[in-house]
Amino acid sequence: MTRQSGAAPAAASARELCTAFLDTATLLDRLLSRAVEDRHGMSRAMLDVLLHLDRAPGGVLGIGELTVRTSLTGGGMTRLVDRLERRGLVRRRTCPRDRRVQLVGLTEAGGDLARRAAPWYDRLLDEYLAGLTEPRQWPAVERALHRLGDRVRTALES
């Protein structure tokens, strides 16, 4: 954003806002990924899947639902679940109501890890988000980000 002398700062353009958002998201992803790798010896995406499963009813979700809840493609999610399964953190099974659907559930070890990691991960996120906005504003920011995510998903699917 350029500023003419004496003029009020111009409002950020959509391009500037998007660039700042994407650059910051990339940096935050790198930071979180390094912290998760150092602490738990796994990728941030792997921990995210464990945390999603831990919050799901019965600790089980379909691979398709996990894909929707993360930024991974279907193939990427399948490979990630393979790695988690080899580590003994999740178990995969066929959905009894629809054999085309693969369900992923936490093992006891996966649930234990998710429950131990969640408070640490929350503190880490709080550390970097603290002071950016008031916590009471976070729901509005979250809704805006979800709306943006929905728009992008719709555009990608068409």
Secondary structure, DSSP 8 states (H G I E B T S, - for coil): ----TTS------HHHHHHHHHHHHHHHHHHHHHHHHHHHSS-HHHHHHHHHHHHSGGGEEEHHHHHHHSS--HHHHHHHHHHHHHTTSEEEEE-SS-TT-EEEEE-HHHHHHHHHHHHHHHHHHHHHHTTTS-GGGHHHHHHHHHHHHHHHHHHHH-
